[in-house]
Amino acid sequence: MIALAFAALFAASLDVSHYVENKDPAVKASIETFRDRKIGLMMHFGLYSQVGIVESWPLVDEDAHWSRREVERDLSSDAFKKAYFDLNRSFNPVRYRPEDWADAAVRGGFKYVIFTTKHHDGFCLYDTKYTDYKTTAPSCPYSANPRADIVKTFFDACRARGLGVTAYFSKADWHHPDYWDNCGVGVRTTRNPSYDIEKDLPRWKRFQDFTRNQLLELVRGYGPIDCLWLDGCWIYGEGPKSLNLHDVVAEARKTTPGLLAVDRWQCTDCEDYVTPEQYVPDEPLTVPWESCITLADNWGYHYDDGYKSPRQIVHLLVDVVAKGGNLALNVGPMPDGRLPHPAVTRLEALGDWLKKHGTAIYGTRVQPPHKSGVWAFTRSKDAKRVFGILLWKDGDREHHTQLLGGISSLGTLKKIVHLATGATIPFTVRADKSVVVEFPAGFRRDAYADAFELFTEKETGAK
Ligand code: GLC
């Protein structure tokens, strides 16, 4: 409840006026590709997945009240931190198959993936040169597996299937000796470094260099990467107390022209699109955006998670797309590396829906009034086609007519075509110009939503 209220407050106040548009033509082209793709599969996988607890955050004493709930109560904070950081010694997702993950993404209609290369706990799922805290180090049992470089094997499988690839990377690294003293043991940890950066700039400089090296390593060795998705919004700015991301991204673009960067919620030139988290903005935004939203209740795998229904997911996607955004739908793989069954079935339902109605989703742009009652609107990028998506409510089965409101600005409605079947759907225009769509007997509506192409004629006679 509180979370919802907070999200609503935040939604209303999402201020994008400081958004800095990148004028580089290669970046602009990448933004267009990003906007066309519409739907990305986000995945949080890491040490936390093994035990089914909140990702990384239980390491922070200041955040323990919400994040450490699933942890044994009689464990002291220090004992817990040690046990958590030791999870690299048991991380062994023996049933991880990169092609299964990538196939599930394709099957679900996703056009790109966003994968946790490193979360705040610092454990790297790739063969970084800059720390031994990684899947490929001998300390981790999974290192003996040929798929131990999870990022490489997964990204390769994705690109082989035409999926875009975004690297989630945490700016904070709670395992690094130049972030927290002694891995936070004996320290009352907060999300920030355990020391005053200003009083020890050389130490922070080491952390800056480490971050730069790791990011360039990903871009140079795991590419082409479409976007660096930089989480950890509390580390910001430019200059000695920052991570100098402007320079890092400029350097990375020498390897990958047009690379996007999402330094979350900073409104700097390293935030090529904005990333509302766990909510959809109330209205279309004037800047490129992507809502990241969990399919279940958590980012990482939880044993007893609750999953959104296929209807909720389809409606969520339509809401996002009608407002001109992208949806990053998050799934947390299981400790053994497989995707949870409830997630797979939902992704399949989404993929089935997109196969039939995806023309009204992919590559579209905002079509005012974007929503009206049970209808949402989109248009093709070239503005030649307009789509109306009817969001069926649960139990709507008996409705053979639907009021199609809010389209008078589009001109006079001439024809309605059901995208899934190509059938022309009759309608009547009432005296007050409202349109009633009349589904013919035998029309088999979709369980969640149906998309239609709306052919209209402007008063001038042109379409
Ligand atoms: C939140 C969580 C973080 C997660 C992120 C994904 O910020 O705290 O752990 O990775 O959402 O957007």
Residues whose N, C-alpha, C, O or C-beta is under 5 A from the ligand:
A	BS01	GLC	E55 E277 C292 W299
